[in-house]
Amino acid sequence: MFTKEQFAKLMDSTLLKPTATKEDIIRLCEEAIHYHFATVVVFPYWLPLARRVLQGSDVKPATVVGFPFGANSKAVKLYEARNAVSNGAKELDVVINISALKSGERGVVESEVREIVDTARLTGMTQDAKGTVVKFIIECYYLTDDEKKIACEIIRDAGADFVKTSTGTAPGGATVEDIRLIRNIVGPDMGVKAAGGIRTTEQAMEMLDAGASRIGTSSAAAIVEGYVPEDYLESAGRRK
């Protein structure tokens, strides 16, 4: 069972609304510093601001690439990745080319994923001699189980850090079944990020119990505030 501090460190606090203001981003970052979340995830435009506010804290600035549909050309995604790392992103959430995957164009997806991983890592090394964490969003809602399996194999074999379930913009988000499927494919050591529709402590715990190792949510503070370790030990029958 997680301590409250450990639980908070599993949260990617996210604000990816087109109406987000400068004040909203500052509040998001200050809240993340208070709770010691893993990251804040913002649009690339707000990344320099987030980096400045988070400077000196243990919270990492993160952003998105190819968001939300993954249909940008590979060249555009590679530029986005390089630009994001140069602007201070320590973690990237990249949407795969969903259309190419569903068209059976595995080679296209493989090439894109591998080049993005290599580009992000190389740029990160150039910037500060630290690696960049790369997560790939497969948008489970739109995929069959066979397509999810192929996507996870591609991402795993490319040496990425995480497979992420969803952007939060599709009609459906993370499910326990998808987390279990992804975990089964990528193995015990790779990161699995559950995102999309996670608003309560109970939902977050279900995802973690199913095999997630990170939670992406716009409700991170409420989720952490609702977490009482003793209550979960008791409800699960694990109190000693």
C-alpha positions in Angstrom: 0.0 0.0 0.0 1.2 3.5 -0.8 1.8 6.2 1.7 0.1 9.5 0.9 3.3 10.9 -0.4 4.0 7.9 -2.6 0.4 8.1 -3.9 0.8 11.8 -4.8 4.0 11.0 -6.7 2.0 8.8 -9.1 0.0 11.7 -10.4 0.4 13.6 -13.6 -1.6 16.7 -13.0 -3.0 17.7 -16.4 -4.5 20.9 -17.9 -5.1 20.5 -21.6 -8.1 22.8 -22.1 -8.1 25.4 -24.9 -9.5 28.0 -22.5 -6.7 27.6 -19.9 -5.2 30.9 -18.9 -1.8 32.0 -17.6 -3.3 32.2 -14.1 -4.7 28.6 -14.5 -1.3 27.3 -15.4 0.4 29.0 -12.5 -2.2 27.6 -10.1 -1.8 24.2 -11.5 2.0 24.3 -11.0 1.7 25.8 -7.4 -0.8 23.0 -6.5 1.6 20.4 -7.9 4.5 21.7 -5.9 2.3 21.6 -2.8 1.3 18.0 -3.3 4.6 16.9 -4.9 3.0 15.4 -7.9 5.1 13.6 -10.6 4.5 16.1 -13.3 2.3 18.8 -14.7 1.2 18.3 -18.3 0.4 21.4 -20.3 0.2 22.5 -23.9 3.6 23.3 -25.5 2.7 27.1 -25.5 2.6 27.0 -21.7 5.7 24.9 -21.2 8.2 27.7 -20.6 5.9 29.2 -17.9 5.4 25.9 -16.2 9.2 25.3 -16.2 9.8 28.7 -14.6 7.2 28.1 -11.9 8.3 24.6 -11.1 12.0 25.4 -11.0 13.6 24.1 -7.9 10.8 21.8 -7.1 10.5 18.0 -7.5 7.7 18.3 -10.0 8.6 17.8 -13.7 7.2 19.9 -16.5 5.7 17.8 -19.3 3.8 18.4 -22.5 2.1 16.7 -25.4 3.1 15.8 -29.0 0.8 15.1 -31.9 -2.1 15.9 -29.6 -4.9 14.8 -29.7 -5.3 12.7 -32.8 -1.7 11.7 -33.7 -2.3 12.4 -37.3 0.5 15.0 -37.8 3.3 14.0 -40.2 6.4 12.3 -38.6 8.5 15.4 -39.4 6.1 17.6 -37.4 6.1 15.3 -34.5 9.8 15.1 -34.4 10.0 18.9 -34.5 7.5 19.1 -31.6 9.5 16.6 -29.6 12.8 18.5 -30.1 11.2 21.8 -29.4 9.4 20.6 -26.2 12.6 19.1 -24.8 14.5 22.3 -25.6 11.8 24.3 -23.8 12.2 22.3 -20.7 9.9 19.3 -21.0 11.2 16.4 -18.9 8.4 14.1 -20.0 6.5 13.8 -23.4 3.1 12.3 -23.9 3.0 11.5 -27.6 -0.1 10.3 -29.6 0.7 7.5 -32.0 -0.5 7.6 -35.6 -3.9 6.0 -34.8 -5.0 6.1 -38.5 -1.9 4.4 -39.7 -2.2 1.7 -37.1 -5.8 1.0 -38.0 -4.8 0.9 -41.6 -2.4 -1.9 -40.9 0.6 0.2 -41.6 2.7 -1.2 -38.8 6.0 -0.1 -40.4 4.9 3.5 -40.4 4.0 3.4 -36.7 7.2 1.6 -35.9 9.4 4.1 -37.7 7.6 7.1 -36.1 7.8 5.7 -32.6 11.4 4.8 -32.8 12.5 8.1 -34.3 10.6 10.1 -31.7 12.2 8.1 -28.8 15.6 8.5 -30.3 15.1 12.3 -31.0 13.7 13.0 -27.5 16.5 11.2 -25.8 19.2 12.7 -27.9 17.8 16.2 -27.4 17.5 15.6 -23.7 21.1 14.6 -23.5 22.2 17.7 -25.3 20.2 19.9 -23.0 21.2 18.7 -19.6 22.7 15.2 -19.8 19.5 13.7 -18.4 17.1 11.4 -20.3 13.6 12.4 -21.4 10.7 10.2 -20.3 8.6 9.3 -23.4 5.0 8.1 -23.1 3.0 7.0 -26.1 -0.8 7.4 -26.1 -2.5 4.6 -28.0 -6.1 5.9 -27.5 -7.6 2.5 -26.5 -11.2 3.6 -27.2 -10.6 3.5 -30.9 -8.6 0.2 -31.1 -9.5 -3.4 -31.1 -7.6 -5.7 -28.7 -5.4 -6.9 -31.5 -4.6 -3.3 -32.4 -3.8 -2.5 -28.8 -1.5 -5.5 -28.7 0.4 -4.4 -31.8 0.7 -0.8 -30.6 2.0 -1.9 -27.2 4.6 -4.2 -28.8 5.8 -1.4 -31.1 6.2 1.0 -28.1 7.8 -1.6 -25.9 10.3 -2.7 -28.5 11.2 0.9 -29.4 12.5 1.4 -25.8 9.9 4.0 -24.7 9.1 4.5 -21.1 5.3 4.3 -20.9 2.2 3.1 -22.8 -0.6 5.5 -22.0 -4.3 4.6 -22.5 -6.0 7.8 -23.6 -5.8 11.5 -24.4 -9.0 12.3 -22.5 -10.6 13.7 -25.7 -12.1 10.4 -27.0 -15.7 9.3 -25.9 -14.1 6.8 -23.5 -11.0 6.9 -21.3 -9.0 4.4 -19.2 -10.6 1.1 -18.2 -9.3 -1.6 -15.9 -9.5 -4.1 -18.7 -7.2 -2.1 -20.9 -4.7 -1.6 -18.1 -4.6 -5.3 -17.5 -4.2 -6.0 -21.2 -1.4 -3.4 -21.6 0.4 -4.6 -18.5 0.3 -8.2 -19.8 1.9 -7.2 -23.1 4.6 -4.8 -21.9 5.6 -6.8 -18.8 6.3 -5.8 -15.2 9.0 -3.2 -15.7 7.6 -0.8 -18.3 5.4 2.2 -17.3 1.7 2.1 -17.8 -0.2 5.4 -17.6 -4.0 5.4 -17.0 -5.7 8.6 -18.2 -9.1 9.7 -19.4 -12.0 10.1 -17.0 -10.2 9.4 -13.8 -11.7 11.8 -11.2 -12.0 9.9 -8.0 -9.6 8.2 -5.5 -11.5 4.9 -6.1 -11.0 5.1 -9.8 -7.3 5.8 -9.4 -6.9 2.9 -7.0 -8.6 0.5 -9.4 -6.2 1.5 -12.2 -3.2 1.1 -9.9 -4.4 -2.3 -8.7 -4.9 -3.4 -12.3 -1.2 -2.6 -13.1 -1.0 1.2 -13.8 2.1 2.9 -12.6 1.0 6.5 -13.3 -2.3 8.3 -13.3 -3.1 11.2 -15.7 -5.9 13.4 -14.4 -7.2 16.9 -14.1 -8.4 16.1 -10.6 -5.1 15.2 -9.0 -5.6 17.3 -5.8 -9.1 15.9 -5.1 -7.8 12.3 -5.7 -4.9 12.7 -3.3 -7.0 14.4 -0.7 -9.4 11.5 -0.8 -6.7 8.9 -0.3 -6.5 7.6 3.3 -4.1 4.6 3.3 -5.6 3.0 6.4 -9.1 3.0 4.7 -7.8 1.1 1.7 -6.0 -1.4 3.8 -9.2 -2.1 5.7 -11.5 -2.2 2.7 -9.1 -4.6 1.0 -8.9 -6.9 4.0 -5.2 -6.3 4.2 -4.9 -4.7 7.6 -2.5 -6.6 9.8 
